[in-house]
Amino acid sequence: MQLLSTFSSTNADETVDNPPGQIWLGQVLPKRHAARAVTRNLLRRQVRAAVARHEGKLAPGLWLVRLSRPFAVGDFPSAASPALRRMAASELDQLFARAGR
């Protein structure tokens, strides 16, 4: 059972704010950078898959992945193209490899 961070506990490492041994993931994928919902959903799935692939190398805690700039829409034939999947997986793998232990 997890306790709220405001709960007075003798073991502060087991609060919601500091999950022991868990990776909590947040994602920010703004519409201005990926206008179509199908693209944002594909990117969300790619982020979750990348975290699963690198889970053993990442430190436990809270992780946030943010799409900080748009990608070249003209380079991909559709909103959920295999080329976009490969590009996202490659970039996320590089990102999590650098962030790993």
C-alpha contacts under 8 A as a table, 3 or more apart, distances in Angstrom:
res1	aa1	res2	aa2	distance
2	Q	14	E	6.77
2	Q	15	T	6.26
2	Q	16	V	6.42
3	L	7	F	6.42
3	L	14	E	7.16
3	L	15	T	5.32
3	L	16	V	6.22
4	L	7	F	5.35
4	L	15	T	5.84
4	L	16	V	5.56
4	L	17	D	7.95
5	S	8	S	7.90
5	S	15	T	5.04
5	S	16	V	5.59
5	S	17	D	6.02
9	S	12	A	6.17
11	N	14	E	6.14
12	A	15	T	5.97
12	A	18	N	7.97
13	D	18	N	5.89
13	D	19	P	7.09
13	D	20	P	6.37
14	E	18	N	6.34
14	E	19	P	5.93
14	E	20	P	5.82
15	T	18	N	5.37
15	T	19	P	6.10
16	V	19	P	5.59
18	N	61	G	6.59
19	P	22	Q	5.65
19	P	23	I	7.76
19	P	60	P	7.54
19	P	61	G	6.26
20	P	60	P	7.08
20	P	61	G	7.67
21	G	60	P	5.02
21	G	61	G	7.30
22	Q	60	P	4.95
22	Q	61	G	6.02
23	I	55	E	7.77
23	I	58	L	7.90
23	I	59	A	7.47
23	I	60	P	4.84
23	I	61	G	5.00
23	I	62	L	6.02
23	I	63	W	7.01
24	W	60	P	7.84
24	W	61	G	6.03
24	W	62	L	4.73
24	W	63	W	5.95
25	L	62	L	6.11
25	L	63	W	4.92
25	L	64	L	5.84
25	L	65	V	7.69
26	G	62	L	7.67
26	G	63	W	6.12
26	G	64	L	4.55
26	G	65	V	6.25
27	Q	44	R	7.23
27	Q	64	L	5.68
27	Q	65	V	4.88
27	Q	66	R	5.82
28	V	64	L	7.63
28	V	65	V	6.30
28	V	66	R	4.61
28	V	67	L	6.28
29	L	33	H	7.21
29	L	34	A	7.07
29	L	40	R	6.39
29	L	66	R	6.13
29	L	67	L	5.27
30	P	33	H	5.63
30	P	34	A	6.44
30	P	35	A	7.88
30	P	67	L	7.16
31	K	34	A	5.00
31	K	35	A	4.61
31	K	36	R	7.27
31	K	40	R	7.96
32	R	35	A	5.79
32	R	70	P	7.46
33	H	67	L	7.21
33	H	68	S	7.58
33	H	69	R	5.80
33	H	70	P	4.10
33	H	71	F	7.16
34	A	37	A	7.63
34	A	39	T	6.34
34	A	40	R	6.04
34	A	70	P	6.43
34	A	71	F	7.80
35	A	39	T	7.54
35	A	40	R	7.74
36	R	39	T	5.39
36	R	40	R	6.56
36	R	79	A	6.98
37	A	40	R	5.05
37	A	41	N	6.05
38	V	41	N	5.14
38	V	42	L	6.13
38	V	79	A	6.34
38	V	80	A	6.48
39	T	42	L	5.05
39	T	43	L	6.20
39	T	79	A	5.22
39	T	80	A	5.64
40	R	43	L	5.09
40	R	44	R	6.18
41	N	44	R	5.00
41	N	45	R	6.27
42	L	45	R	5.21
42	L	46	Q	6.19
42	L	80	A	6.46
42	L	85	R	7.52
43	L	46	Q	4.93
43	L	47	V	6.15
43	L	85	R	7.84
43	L	88	A	7.02
44	R	47	V	5.16
44	R	48	R	6.33
45	R	48	R	5.19
45	R	49	A	6.13
46	Q	49	A	5.08
46	Q	50	A	6.09
46	Q	85	R	7.28
46	Q	88	A	6.76
46	Q	89	A	6.18
46	Q	92	L	7.96
47	V	50	A	5.10
47	V	51	V	6.21
47	V	65	V	7.73
47	V	89	A	7.81
47	V	92	L	6.88
48	R	51	V	5.17
48	R	52	A	6.24
49	A	52	A	5.04
49	A	53	R	6.24
50	A	53	R	5.03
50	A	54	H	6.23
50	A	89	A	6.85
50	A	92	L	6.28
50	A	93	D	6.24
50	A	96	F	7.58
51	V	54	H	5.16
51	V	55	E	5.50
51	V	96	F	7.51
52	A	55	E	5.10
53	R	56	G	7.88
54	H	57	K	5.47
54	H	58	L	6.42
54	H	93	D	7.90
54	H	96	F	6.64
54	H	97	A	7.41
54	H	100	G	7.56
55	E	58	L	5.38
57	K	97	A	7.93
57	K	100	G	4.81
57	K	101	R	5.44
58	L	96	F	7.65
58	L	99	A	6.93
58	L	100	G	4.64
58	L	101	R	5.93
59	A	100	G	7.00
59	A	101	R	6.59
67	L	70	P	7.53
72	A	75	D	5.67
72	A	76	F	7.69
73	V	76	F	5.80
74	G	77	P	7.15
76	F	79	A	7.17
76	F	81	S	6.33
76	F	83	A	6.35
76	F	84	L	6.30
77	P	81	S	6.28
78	S	81	S	5.02
79	A	84	L	7.96
80	A	84	L	6.53
80	A	85	R	7.21
81	S	84	L	5.26
81	S	85	R	6.48
82	P	85	R	4.94
82	P	86	R	6.19
83	A	86	R	5.18
83	A	87	M	6.12
84	L	87	M	5.07
84	L	88	A	6.00
85	R	88	A	5.26
85	R	89	A	6.03
86	R	89	A	5.18
86	R	90	S	6.01
87	M	90	S	5.22
87	M	91	E	6.16
88	A	91	E	5.23
88	A	92	L	5.99
89	A	92	L	5.18
89	A	93	D	5.98
90	S	93	D	5.17
90	S	94	Q	6.31
91	E	94	Q	5.19
91	E	95	L	6.19
92	L	95	L	4.92
92	L	96	F	6.08
93	D	96	F	5.28
93	D	97	A	5.91
94	Q	97	A	5.12
94	Q	98	R	6.34
95	L	98	R	5.41
95	L	99	A	6.30
96	F	99	A	4.80
96	F	100	G	5.84
97	A	100	G	5.24
